[in-house]
Amino acid sequence: MLERAPQCDRKVIDVSGDGISNDGFGPQLAYKHFPFSDVTVNGLAVLGADPMVEFYFEDQVRHGPGAFVETSTGYVGYKNAMTRKLLREIGGMVVGHLDDPDRADIAAN
């Protein structure tokens, strides 16, 4: 699907979950056998159900340039973890233009 997508500066896939792969092949096989050389895969690991989930996401899911794993303590913290992850993903990108130089303090925060 990424091959058919419009031209973009980055290709990012987000994966979230509370456990390890238990059906089909794991991410490392996908990275080996499909065109993932220029794709970043970020993870959001939901802690609680599986004691190995954070390690699994760090070791097996995270892939590519600038990839990272964000964590959530259970599903109660999921909204905050998702917000942190999205802000981290777009943190270095310019997404708008600030016309009022007196309001530059907003852009810095």
VMD Tcl script that draws the C-alpha trace (Angstrom):
set ca {
  {0.00 0.00 0.00}
  {2.86 2.40 0.75}
  {4.23 1.84 -2.75}
  {0.92 3.12 -4.20}
  {0.64 6.08 -1.80}
  {1.28 9.66 -2.94}
  {4.84 10.96 -2.68}
  {5.60 11.96 0.93}
  {8.63 13.20 2.83}
  {8.33 10.30 5.28}
  {6.67 6.90 5.44}
  {5.56 6.05 8.98}
  {3.54 3.14 10.29}
  {2.19 3.20 13.85}
  {1.67 -0.02 15.78}
  {0.05 -0.22 19.20}
  {-0.85 -3.15 21.41}
  {-0.68 -4.81 24.78}
  {1.11 -8.02 23.79}
  {3.41 -9.71 21.32}
  {2.47 -11.12 17.90}
  {0.52 -14.32 18.31}
  {-0.81 -14.83 14.78}
  {1.05 -14.97 11.50}
  {4.64 -13.86 11.12}
  {6.36 -11.27 13.28}
  {7.52 -7.80 12.26}
  {11.16 -8.80 11.75}
  {10.16 -11.17 8.93}
  {8.08 -8.41 7.33}
  {11.05 -6.02 7.50}
  {13.25 -8.68 5.91}
  {10.91 -9.72 3.08}
  {9.04 -6.52 2.17}
  {10.29 -3.06 1.11}
  {10.76 -1.42 4.52}
  {14.16 0.19 3.93}
  {12.75 3.75 3.96}
  {9.83 3.11 6.33}
  {9.74 4.10 9.99}
  {7.67 1.95 12.34}
  {6.85 3.54 15.70}
  {5.19 1.70 18.55}
  {2.88 2.40 21.43}
  {3.21 -0.39 23.99}
  {0.37 -0.72 26.48}
  {1.91 -2.01 29.71}
  {0.10 -4.38 32.03}
  {-1.17 -7.57 30.40}
  {2.14 -8.91 29.05}
  {5.36 -8.32 31.02}
  {7.42 -8.54 27.81}
  {5.43 -6.04 25.71}
  {7.81 -3.09 26.10}
  {10.88 -5.21 25.29}
  {9.05 -6.74 22.31}
  {8.13 -3.34 20.89}
  {11.67 -2.01 21.42}
  {13.37 -5.12 20.03}
  {10.98 -6.36 17.33}
  {8.49 -3.66 16.28}
  {10.54 -0.42 16.26}
  {12.18 -0.01 12.86}
  {13.74 2.57 10.60}
  {15.06 6.11 10.76}
  {14.11 7.93 13.96}
  {11.84 5.10 15.15}
  {10.75 5.04 18.79}
  {8.41 3.33 21.24}
  {6.08 5.23 23.55}
  {4.51 3.45 26.53}
  {1.18 3.67 28.31}
  {0.52 2.31 31.78}
  {-2.58 0.33 30.91}
  {-5.40 1.68 28.78}
  {-6.19 4.42 31.30}
  {-3.10 6.30 30.10}
  {-3.59 5.50 26.41}
  {-4.94 8.93 25.41}
  {-1.96 10.73 26.98}
  {0.52 8.26 25.50}
  {-1.03 8.63 22.03}
  {-0.82 12.43 22.33}
  {2.86 12.23 23.34}
  {3.56 9.86 20.44}
  {1.87 12.06 17.86}
  {3.61 15.20 19.12}
  {6.94 13.38 19.05}
  {6.31 12.23 15.47}
  {5.55 15.70 14.18}
  {7.92 17.53 16.56}
  {10.53 18.34 13.92}
  {8.05 19.16 11.19}
  {6.77 22.58 10.21}
  {3.00 22.28 10.03}
  {1.98 25.90 9.68}
  {3.04 29.49 9.47}
  {2.86 32.07 12.23}
  {2.04 35.51 10.79}
  {2.20 37.49 14.05}
  {5.83 37.78 15.27}
  {4.52 38.99 18.65}
  {2.98 35.54 19.12}
  {6.24 33.63 18.57}
  {6.03 32.39 22.18}
  {3.17 30.11 21.09}
  {5.27 28.50 18.37}
  {8.08 27.83 20.82}
  {5.81 25.90 23.19}
}
mol new
graphics top color blue
foreach p $ca { graphics top sphere $p radius 0.5 }
foreach p [lrange $ca 0 end-1] q [lrange $ca 1 end] { graphics top cylinder $p $q radius 0.2 }
display resetview
